[in-house]
């Protein structure tokens, strides 16, 4: 019996790779301890800001 979770696993892997890539990018831009902590937090939530900007651009 297949429950169709195979496709979801692929997207999760892609999201994980994007999160790692964004963490590396934000880490390189940071300077100091708290900026590095902020960079890791930014890496977790950047997709939300991306979608918000896309919807904002579509609305105008």
C-alpha positions, 0 to 999 in steps of 0.5 A: 500500500502506497500512501503517497509520501514519496514526493513529499520527501523529495521536496523536504530534501530540496528545502533542506539543501536550500536551507543549508545554502542560505545558512552558508550565504548569511553566515558569510555576510555576518560579522560577530557572534550575534550576527552569526546567530541571526544568520542561522535564524534567517536561514530558517525563515527566508522562504517566508520572506521570499513568498511574501515578496512574490505575493507583494509583487503579484498584487501590484 
